[in-house]
Amino acid sequence: KHAANSCKNICINCGFQGHCFCITSAHFPHIYYFIEERMTWFEARDYCLSKNSAIAQIYNNEYLTEMMNTPTGGYTDKAWIGLFENTSEWTWVDGQLATYFHWNTDQTNSTNATKFCVIMTDGGFWSHISCSNERPSVCFNGGYRQKLG
């Protein structure tokens, strides 16, 4: 109950202009903010950091399942997450190499000369598109944000 109240207070007082929802776990609350303003992946990354947060990371199926089973206040648009191509390897914004993927059926794990970043689409599936496209984004207020900066 305490974690749920913490999430509610953070969502109300977070300073974000967007939908907020909270996932509680045994370790700490995971708070995600859906930002409807369209921006490039790099702008989204910087925006999240400016709010003492980070662009969302989904390390495994448990994170994805929790996210998809949580009410999102009606948010349904495709959105940037914190996965990007870094020297031909898929890397999370905190520098960890990705080991879990949830690609759309028309997407692959491969990278090429074009710089790609990842959006989450309907059903939680991922697609890679040019980082310069403008999309909504998902910020994450979780344990790893202290590693950034």
Secondary structure as UniProt FT lines:
FT   HELIX           2..12
FT   STRAND          18..23
FT   STRAND          30..39
FT   HELIX           41..50
FT   TURN            51..52
FT   STRAND          54..55
FT   HELIX           61..68
FT   TURN            73..74
FT   STRAND          79..86
FT   TURN            87..88
FT   STRAND          89..92
FT   TURN            93..94
FT   TURN            105..106
FT   STRAND          116..120
FT   HELIX           122..124
FT   STRAND          126..130
FT   TURN            131..132
FT   STRAND          135..141
FT   HELIX           143..147
//
